[in-house]
Amino acid sequence: MGFLKVATEDEIPQGEMKAVEAGGMEILIISYNDGYYAINRRCTHKSGDLYEGKLEGKIIKCPIHGAEFDVTTGKSISGPRIGMLKLKTKDIPVYKVKVEGNSIMVNV
């Protein structure tokens, strides 16, 4: 499909995120450290909505079982916690982002 416009820069202030759909994909756009990053919106453990999660810097935490991901790379930082169990989870898919003018575009 290529790059699709998903937002404008003024819609996502520094340290914030926005949930979008592009090319049939649920994507989360994050403004971090003067750049924009795009990850799949669903946790790789139980498909929790990461938009409902907590964003601290470049780490997003799933609201269901607490799995944490680096939004700049998609790497799993820590797996979900269920009671005394700490599980592993897969890295989250990432998408290339570019800015043209004021438009944020994602390659899907």
Chimera marker file (.cmm) of the C-alpha trace (Angstrom):
<marker_set name="trace">
<marker id="1" x="0.000" y="0.000" z="0.000" r="1" g="1" b="0" radius="0.5"/>
<marker id="2" x="2.809" y="2.426" z="0.763" r="1" g="1" b="0" radius="0.5"/>
<marker id="3" x="2.722" y="5.511" z="2.956" r="1" g="1" b="0" radius="0.5"/>
<marker id="4" x="-0.693" y="6.762" z="4.100" r="1" g="1" b="0" radius="0.5"/>
<marker id="5" x="-1.474" y="9.984" z="5.955" r="1" g="1" b="0" radius="0.5"/>
<marker id="6" x="-2.694" y="9.146" z="9.465" r="1" g="1" b="0" radius="0.5"/>
<marker id="7" x="-2.461" y="12.431" z="11.392" r="1" g="1" b="0" radius="0.5"/>
<marker id="8" x="-0.975" y="15.903" z="11.506" r="1" g="1" b="0" radius="0.5"/>
<marker id="9" x="1.837" y="16.996" z="13.800" r="1" g="1" b="0" radius="0.5"/>
<marker id="10" x="-0.420" y="19.297" z="15.824" r="1" g="1" b="0" radius="0.5"/>
<marker id="11" x="-2.685" y="16.320" z="16.677" r="1" g="1" b="0" radius="0.5"/>
<marker id="12" x="0.052" y="14.509" z="18.625" r="1" g="1" b="0" radius="0.5"/>
<marker id="13" x="1.982" y="16.697" z="21.084" r="1" g="1" b="0" radius="0.5"/>
<marker id="14" x="5.391" y="15.582" z="22.400" r="1" g="1" b="0" radius="0.5"/>
<marker id="15" x="4.994" y="12.592" z="24.763" r="1" g="1" b="0" radius="0.5"/>
<marker id="16" x="1.466" y="11.800" z="23.568" r="1" g="1" b="0" radius="0.5"/>
<marker id="17" x="-0.059" y="9.125" z="21.332" r="1" g="1" b="0" radius="0.5"/>
<marker id="18" x="-2.943" y="8.730" z="18.927" r="1" g="1" b="0" radius="0.5"/>
<marker id="19" x="-4.808" y="5.608" z="17.792" r="1" g="1" b="0" radius="0.5"/>
<marker id="20" x="-5.428" y="5.426" z="14.027" r="1" g="1" b="0" radius="0.5"/>
<marker id="21" x="-6.477" y="2.965" z="11.341" r="1" g="1" b="0" radius="0.5"/>
<marker id="22" x="-4.576" y="2.715" z="8.086" r="1" g="1" b="0" radius="0.5"/>
<marker id="23" x="-4.795" y="0.074" z="5.417" r="1" g="1" b="0" radius="0.5"/>
<marker id="24" x="-7.007" y="-2.057" z="7.652" r="1" g="1" b="0" radius="0.5"/>
<marker id="25" x="-4.414" y="-2.011" z="10.463" r="1" g="1" b="0" radius="0.5"/>
<marker id="26" x="-4.892" y="-0.691" z="13.996" r="1" g="1" b="0" radius="0.5"/>
<marker id="27" x="-1.870" y="1.516" z="14.644" r="1" g="1" b="0" radius="0.5"/>
<marker id="28" x="-0.651" y="3.651" z="17.509" r="1" g="1" b="0" radius="0.5"/>
<marker id="29" x="1.340" y="6.796" z="16.646" r="1" g="1" b="0" radius="0.5"/>
<marker id="30" x="3.624" y="8.050" z="19.406" r="1" g="1" b="0" radius="0.5"/>
<marker id="31" x="5.415" y="11.410" z="19.571" r="1" g="1" b="0" radius="0.5"/>
<marker id="32" x="8.687" y="10.841" z="21.391" r="1" g="1" b="0" radius="0.5"/>
<marker id="33" x="11.988" y="12.718" z="21.504" r="1" g="1" b="0" radius="0.5"/>
<marker id="34" x="11.129" y="15.024" z="18.576" r="1" g="1" b="0" radius="0.5"/>
<marker id="35" x="10.150" y="12.112" z="16.330" r="1" g="1" b="0" radius="0.5"/>
<marker id="36" x="7.146" y="9.946" z="15.534" r="1" g="1" b="0" radius="0.5"/>
<marker id="37" x="6.905" y="6.192" z="15.900" r="1" g="1" b="0" radius="0.5"/>
<marker id="38" x="4.205" y="3.764" z="14.797" r="1" g="1" b="0" radius="0.5"/>
<marker id="39" x="3.485" y="0.392" z="16.358" r="1" g="1" b="0" radius="0.5"/>
<marker id="40" x="0.678" y="-2.123" z="16.150" r="1" g="1" b="0" radius="0.5"/>
<marker id="41" x="-2.032" y="-1.031" z="18.571" r="1" g="1" b="0" radius="0.5"/>
<marker id="42" x="-2.607" y="-4.537" z="19.971" r="1" g="1" b="0" radius="0.5"/>
<marker id="43" x="-0.392" y="-6.246" z="22.541" r="1" g="1" b="0" radius="0.5"/>
<marker id="44" x="1.190" y="-9.463" z="21.281" r="1" g="1" b="0" radius="0.5"/>
<marker id="45" x="0.097" y="-11.329" z="24.424" r="1" g="1" b="0" radius="0.5"/>
<marker id="46" x="-3.711" y="-11.069" z="24.598" r="1" g="1" b="0" radius="0.5"/>
<marker id="47" x="-4.420" y="-8.260" z="22.104" r="1" g="1" b="0" radius="0.5"/>
<marker id="48" x="-4.844" y="-5.616" z="24.799" r="1" g="1" b="0" radius="0.5"/>
<marker id="49" x="-5.435" y="-2.118" z="23.427" r="1" g="1" b="0" radius="0.5"/>
<marker id="50" x="-2.145" y="-0.304" z="23.975" r="1" g="1" b="0" radius="0.5"/>
<marker id="51" x="-3.906" y="3.020" z="23.488" r="1" g="1" b="0" radius="0.5"/>
<marker id="52" x="-5.494" y="2.331" z="26.877" r="1" g="1" b="0" radius="0.5"/>
<marker id="53" x="-2.038" y="1.574" z="28.307" r="1" g="1" b="0" radius="0.5"/>
<marker id="54" x="0.404" y="3.834" z="30.076" r="1" g="1" b="0" radius="0.5"/>
<marker id="55" x="3.105" y="5.628" z="28.074" r="1" g="1" b="0" radius="0.5"/>
<marker id="56" x="6.238" y="6.611" z="30.006" r="1" g="1" b="0" radius="0.5"/>
<marker id="57" x="8.897" y="8.071" z="27.746" r="1" g="1" b="0" radius="0.5"/>
<marker id="58" x="9.465" y="5.468" z="25.049" r="1" g="1" b="0" radius="0.5"/>
<marker id="59" x="7.942" y="2.557" z="27.002" r="1" g="1" b="0" radius="0.5"/>
<marker id="60" x="4.291" y="1.591" z="26.671" r="1" g="1" b="0" radius="0.5"/>
<marker id="61" x="2.638" y="-0.737" z="29.161" r="1" g="1" b="0" radius="0.5"/>
<marker id="62" x="-0.311" y="-2.958" z="28.217" r="1" g="1" b="0" radius="0.5"/>
<marker id="63" x="-3.373" y="-2.295" z="30.411" r="1" g="1" b="0" radius="0.5"/>
<marker id="64" x="-4.283" y="-6.005" z="30.693" r="1" g="1" b="0" radius="0.5"/>
<marker id="65" x="-1.245" y="-7.854" z="32.078" r="1" g="1" b="0" radius="0.5"/>
<marker id="66" x="1.468" y="-5.192" z="32.088" r="1" g="1" b="0" radius="0.5"/>
<marker id="67" x="3.668" y="-6.288" z="29.164" r="1" g="1" b="0" radius="0.5"/>
<marker id="68" x="6.029" y="-3.456" z="28.223" r="1" g="1" b="0" radius="0.5"/>
<marker id="69" x="7.353" y="-2.483" z="24.797" r="1" g="1" b="0" radius="0.5"/>
<marker id="70" x="9.874" y="0.037" z="23.474" r="1" g="1" b="0" radius="0.5"/>
<marker id="71" x="7.870" y="2.135" z="20.990" r="1" g="1" b="0" radius="0.5"/>
<marker id="72" x="11.005" y="3.125" z="19.057" r="1" g="1" b="0" radius="0.5"/>
<marker id="73" x="11.979" y="-0.473" z="18.207" r="1" g="1" b="0" radius="0.5"/>
<marker id="74" x="8.959" y="-2.646" z="19.014" r="1" g="1" b="0" radius="0.5"/>
<marker id="75" x="11.114" y="-4.795" z="21.311" r="1" g="1" b="0" radius="0.5"/>
<marker id="76" x="9.460" y="-6.482" z="24.276" r="1" g="1" b="0" radius="0.5"/>
<marker id="77" x="10.998" y="-5.021" z="27.452" r="1" g="1" b="0" radius="0.5"/>
<marker id="78" x="9.144" y="-7.244" z="29.904" r="1" g="1" b="0" radius="0.5"/>
<marker id="79" x="6.473" y="-9.845" z="29.456" r="1" g="1" b="0" radius="0.5"/>
<marker id="80" x="3.024" y="-9.945" z="31.009" r="1" g="1" b="0" radius="0.5"/>
<marker id="81" x="2.577" y="-10.576" z="34.712" r="1" g="1" b="0" radius="0.5"/>
<marker id="82" x="-0.205" y="-12.903" z="35.789" r="1" g="1" b="0" radius="0.5"/>
<marker id="83" x="-0.187" y="-13.409" z="39.541" r="1" g="1" b="0" radius="0.5"/>
<marker id="84" x="3.259" y="-14.714" z="40.458" r="1" g="1" b="0" radius="0.5"/>
<marker id="85" x="4.045" y="-15.656" z="36.836" r="1" g="1" b="0" radius="0.5"/>
<marker id="86" x="6.114" y="-13.433" z="34.589" r="1" g="1" b="0" radius="0.5"/>
<marker id="87" x="5.773" y="-14.576" z="30.973" r="1" g="1" b="0" radius="0.5"/>
<marker id="88" x="7.600" y="-13.729" z="27.765" r="1" g="1" b="0" radius="0.5"/>
<marker id="89" x="5.899" y="-12.146" z="24.792" r="1" g="1" b="0" radius="0.5"/>
<marker id="90" x="6.791" y="-11.388" z="21.192" r="1" g="1" b="0" radius="0.5"/>
<marker id="91" x="8.056" y="-8.038" z="19.972" r="1" g="1" b="0" radius="0.5"/>
<marker id="92" x="5.351" y="-5.756" z="18.616" r="1" g="1" b="0" radius="0.5"/>
<marker id="93" x="5.211" y="-4.901" z="14.892" r="1" g="1" b="0" radius="0.5"/>
<marker id="94" x="6.487" y="-1.445" z="13.948" r="1" g="1" b="0" radius="0.5"/>
<marker id="95" x="5.801" y="0.675" z="10.875" r="1" g="1" b="0" radius="0.5"/>
<marker id="96" x="8.007" y="3.204" z="9.097" r="1" g="1" b="0" radius="0.5"/>
<marker id="97" x="6.963" y="6.820" z="9.625" r="1" g="1" b="0" radius="0.5"/>
<marker id="98" x="7.747" y="9.947" z="7.649" r="1" g="1" b="0" radius="0.5"/>
<marker id="99" x="6.614" y="13.545" z="7.932" r="1" g="1" b="0" radius="0.5"/>
<marker id="100" x="5.752" y="15.578" z="4.845" r="1" g="1" b="0" radius="0.5"/>
<marker id="101" x="4.947" y="19.163" z="5.679" r="1" g="1" b="0" radius="0.5"/>
<marker id="102" x="2.656" y="18.809" z="8.703" r="1" g="1" b="0" radius="0.5"/>
<marker id="103" x="1.380" y="15.345" z="7.709" r="1" g="1" b="0" radius="0.5"/>
<marker id="104" x="2.423" y="12.193" z="9.561" r="1" g="1" b="0" radius="0.5"/>
<marker id="105" x="2.518" y="9.251" z="7.183" r="1" g="1" b="0" radius="0.5"/>
<marker id="106" x="2.873" y="5.529" z="7.932" r="1" g="1" b="0" radius="0.5"/>
<marker id="107" x="3.990" y="2.762" z="5.589" r="1" g="1" b="0" radius="0.5"/>
<marker id="108" x="1.458" y="-0.089" z="5.788" r="1" g="1" b="0" radius="0.5"/>
<link id1="1" id2="2" r="1" g="1" b="0" radius="0.2"/>
<link id1="2" id2="3" r="1" g="1" b="0" radius="0.2"/>
<link id1="3" id2="4" r="1" g="1" b="0" radius="0.2"/>
<link id1="4" id2="5" r="1" g="1" b="0" radius="0.2"/>
<link id1="5" id2="6" r="1" g="1" b="0" radius="0.2"/>
<link id1="6" id2="7" r="1" g="1" b="0" radius="0.2"/>
<link id1="7" id2="8" r="1" g="1" b="0" radius="0.2"/>
<link id1="8" id2="9" r="1" g="1" b="0" radius="0.2"/>
<link id1="9" id2="10" r="1" g="1" b="0" radius="0.2"/>
<link id1="10" id2="11" r="1" g="1" b="0" radius="0.2"/>
<link id1="11" id2="12" r="1" g="1" b="0" radius="0.2"/>
<link id1="12" id2="13" r="1" g="1" b="0" radius="0.2"/>
<link id1="13" id2="14" r="1" g="1" b="0" radius="0.2"/>
<link id1="14" id2="15" r="1" g="1" b="0" radius="0.2"/>
<link id1="15" id2="16" r="1" g="1" b="0" radius="0.2"/>
<link id1="16" id2="17" r="1" g="1" b="0" radius="0.2"/>
<link id1="17" id2="18" r="1" g="1" b="0" radius="0.2"/>
<link id1="18" id2="19" r="1" g="1" b="0" radius="0.2"/>
<link id1="19" id2="20" r="1" g="1" b="0" radius="0.2"/>
<link id1="20" id2="21" r="1" g="1" b="0" radius="0.2"/>
<link id1="21" id2="22" r="1" g="1" b="0" radius="0.2"/>
<link id1="22" id2="23" r="1" g="1" b="0" radius="0.2"/>
<link id1="23" id2="24" r="1" g="1" b="0" radius="0.2"/>
<link id1="24" id2="25" r="1" g="1" b="0" radius="0.2"/>
<link id1="25" id2="26" r="1" g="1" b="0" radius="0.2"/>
<link id1="26" id2="27" r="1" g="1" b="0" radius="0.2"/>
<link id1="27" id2="28" r="1" g="1" b="0" radius="0.2"/>
<link id1="28" id2="29" r="1" g="1" b="0" radius="0.2"/>
<link id1="29" id2="30" r="1" g="1" b="0" radius="0.2"/>
<link id1="30" id2="31" r="1" g="1" b="0" radius="0.2"/>
<link id1="31" id2="32" r="1" g="1" b="0" radius="0.2"/>
<link id1="32" id2="33" r="1" g="1" b="0" radius="0.2"/>
<link id1="33" id2="34" r="1" g="1" b="0" radius="0.2"/>
<link id1="34" id2="35" r="1" g="1" b="0" radius="0.2"/>
<link id1="35" id2="36" r="1" g="1" b="0" radius="0.2"/>
<link id1="36" id2="37" r="1" g="1" b="0" radius="0.2"/>
<link id1="37" id2="38" r="1" g="1" b="0" radius="0.2"/>
<link id1="38" id2="39" r="1" g="1" b="0" radius="0.2"/>
<link id1="39" id2="40" r="1" g="1" b="0" radius="0.2"/>
<link id1="40" id2="41" r="1" g="1" b="0" radius="0.2"/>
<link id1="41" id2="42" r="1" g="1" b="0" radius="0.2"/>
<link id1="42" id2="43" r="1" g="1" b="0" radius="0.2"/>
<link id1="43" id2="44" r="1" g="1" b="0" radius="0.2"/>
<link id1="44" id2="45" r="1" g="1" b="0" radius="0.2"/>
<link id1="45" id2="46" r="1" g="1" b="0" radius="0.2"/>
<link id1="46" id2="47" r="1" g="1" b="0" radius="0.2"/>
<link id1="47" id2="48" r="1" g="1" b="0" radius="0.2"/>
<link id1="48" id2="49" r="1" g="1" b="0" radius="0.2"/>
<link id1="49" id2="50" r="1" g="1" b="0" radius="0.2"/>
<link id1="50" id2="51" r="1" g="1" b="0" radius="0.2"/>
<link id1="51" id2="52" r="1" g="1" b="0" radius="0.2"/>
<link id1="52" id2="53" r="1" g="1" b="0" radius="0.2"/>
<link id1="53" id2="54" r="1" g="1" b="0" radius="0.2"/>
<link id1="54" id2="55" r="1" g="1" b="0" radius="0.2"/>
<link id1="55" id2="56" r="1" g="1" b="0" radius="0.2"/>
<link id1="56" id2="57" r="1" g="1" b="0" radius="0.2"/>
<link id1="57" id2="58" r="1" g="1" b="0" radius="0.2"/>
<link id1="58" id2="59" r="1" g="1" b="0" radius="0.2"/>
<link id1="59" id2="60" r="1" g="1" b="0" radius="0.2"/>
<link id1="60" id2="61" r="1" g="1" b="0" radius="0.2"/>
<link id1="61" id2="62" r="1" g="1" b="0" radius="0.2"/>
<link id1="62" id2="63" r="1" g="1" b="0" radius="0.2"/>
<link id1="63" id2="64" r="1" g="1" b="0" radius="0.2"/>
<link id1="64" id2="65" r="1" g="1" b="0" radius="0.2"/>
<link id1="65" id2="66" r="1" g="1" b="0" radius="0.2"/>
<link id1="66" id2="67" r="1" g="1" b="0" radius="0.2"/>
<link id1="67" id2="68" r="1" g="1" b="0" radius="0.2"/>
<link id1="68" id2="69" r="1" g="1" b="0" radius="0.2"/>
<link id1="69" id2="70" r="1" g="1" b="0" radius="0.2"/>
<link id1="70" id2="71" r="1" g="1" b="0" radius="0.2"/>
<link id1="71" id2="72" r="1" g="1" b="0" radius="0.2"/>
<link id1="72" id2="73" r="1" g="1" b="0" radius="0.2"/>
<link id1="73" id2="74" r="1" g="1" b="0" radius="0.2"/>
<link id1="74" id2="75" r="1" g="1" b="0" radius="0.2"/>
<link id1="75" id2="76" r="1" g="1" b="0" radius="0.2"/>
<link id1="76" id2="77" r="1" g="1" b="0" radius="0.2"/>
<link id1="77" id2="78" r="1" g="1" b="0" radius="0.2"/>
<link id1="78" id2="79" r="1" g="1" b="0" radius="0.2"/>
<link id1="79" id2="80" r="1" g="1" b="0" radius="0.2"/>
<link id1="80" id2="81" r="1" g="1" b="0" radius="0.2"/>
<link id1="81" id2="82" r="1" g="1" b="0" radius="0.2"/>
<link id1="82" id2="83" r="1" g="1" b="0" radius="0.2"/>
<link id1="83" id2="84" r="1" g="1" b="0" radius="0.2"/>
<link id1="84" id2="85" r="1" g="1" b="0" radius="0.2"/>
<link id1="85" id2="86" r="1" g="1" b="0" radius="0.2"/>
<link id1="86" id2="87" r="1" g="1" b="0" radius="0.2"/>
<link id1="87" id2="88" r="1" g="1" b="0" radius="0.2"/>
<link id1="88" id2="89" r="1" g="1" b="0" radius="0.2"/>
<link id1="89" id2="90" r="1" g="1" b="0" radius="0.2"/>
<link id1="90" id2="91" r="1" g="1" b="0" radius="0.2"/>
<link id1="91" id2="92" r="1" g="1" b="0" radius="0.2"/>
<link id1="92" id2="93" r="1" g="1" b="0" radius="0.2"/>
<link id1="93" id2="94" r="1" g="1" b="0" radius="0.2"/>
<link id1="94" id2="95" r="1" g="1" b="0" radius="0.2"/>
<link id1="95" id2="96" r="1" g="1" b="0" radius="0.2"/>
<link id1="96" id2="97" r="1" g="1" b="0" radius="0.2"/>
<link id1="97" id2="98" r="1" g="1" b="0" radius="0.2"/>
<link id1="98" id2="99" r="1" g="1" b="0" radius="0.2"/>
<link id1="99" id2="100" r="1" g="1" b="0" radius="0.2"/>
<link id1="100" id2="101" r="1" g="1" b="0" radius="0.2"/>
<link id1="101" id2="102" r="1" g="1" b="0" radius="0.2"/>
<link id1="102" id2="103" r="1" g="1" b="0" radius="0.2"/>
<link id1="103" id2="104" r="1" g="1" b="0" radius="0.2"/>
<link id1="104" id2="105" r="1" g="1" b="0" radius="0.2"/>
<link id1="105" id2="106" r="1" g="1" b="0" radius="0.2"/>
<link id1="106" id2="107" r="1" g="1" b="0" radius="0.2"/>
<link id1="107" id2="108" r="1" g="1" b="0" radius="0.2"/>
</marker_set>
